[in-house]
Amino acid sequence: MTSLRKLGRSDLEVFPLSLGGNVFGWTADEAASFAVLDAYTAAGGNFVDTADSYSAFAPGNHGGESETIIGKWVKARGNRSDVVIATKVSQHPDFPGLSAANIKAAADASLRRLDTDHIDLYYTHFDKVEVPVEEIIGALDELVKAGKVRHIAASNITPERLRASLDFSEREGLARYVALQPHYNLVSRGTYEGELSELAAKAGLSAVPYFALASGFLTGKYRPGTTVDSPRAEGAAKHLNTERGQQVLTALDEVAQAHDAPVATVALAWLAAQPTVAAPIASARTVEQLPALLGVAELTLTDTEIARLTQASA
């Protein structure tokens, strides 16, 4: 059985792959989403990531589609106590920003869509520097005290704002961030490594990286001369034109061949082996895409292989 990983200083224990819910209600309809969620949990997965704004970016959607599908699935399966649900606030068209009033209203809206009485992990999706950290933490603390949120976390935040938030929580004895959700992968290391990752380590926070597969580039399906039918193809293919992208693909191919493993599994295994990382996030539109993601729970890279990938991605 796959060992679960403790999330920061919280009491949450999570599977080493967080299932991204951004595709639910976008490129995966309700039936396909249910099938993916069923297969993920059947394999031992328990950590589902979404946001109140998913997928307002898709034509015809307004936001909240992903939460609604997850809520219907949990109710249908009767497994709420077995699943760690993470969602986010600040980007929904009807609930923009991080004012105290908006955080509370957005949380209530998320709870209704998720059809649950609590959110296990509640992220500030994008920090809003015009709002004092005292106001943000104060509102999040009220949600925790009310039992609507178990633990709080931050995504897309600067080291300065994170430090100020942690300091305020400590000083006032309020709810404290337990995790970060940074943009981090083999072709985007500067978005987390350095001051932010060092602060996370010092403060005992876990990282749950998004874009773990660089919009699909790190699955290995993007190669010179190939055309991939995907809404993310443009974002992923741009890495083909960089020296780092080519070097990373070469190194991934070598390590994948040595383990007879998919390239995506190796890319996720490198990420999962990095300091502070508890569980990379990756999404699947179909059940067929899941095994390469789930493989991260069983693949342990050697120190030499980790160093090879780290060097290639430098």
Protein Blocks (a to p, Z undefined) as FASTA:
>chain_A
ZZdddehjbfbdcdfbdcdfklgoplpcfklmmmmmmmmmmnopabdcddfklcfkbghi
abhjlmmmmmmmmmmnopmmmpccdddehjamklgcjdfklmmmmmmmmmmmnopabdfb
dcdfbacfkbcfklmmmmmmmmmmnopafbdcdehiafklmmmmmmmmmmnopacdfbdc
ddddfklmklmgcjklmmmmmnopacddehklgnolmnopacghiacddfklmmmmmmmm
pmklmmmmmmmmmmmmmnopafklmmmmmmmmpghiabdcdddfbfklmmmmmmmmmmcc
dfklmmmmmmmmZZ
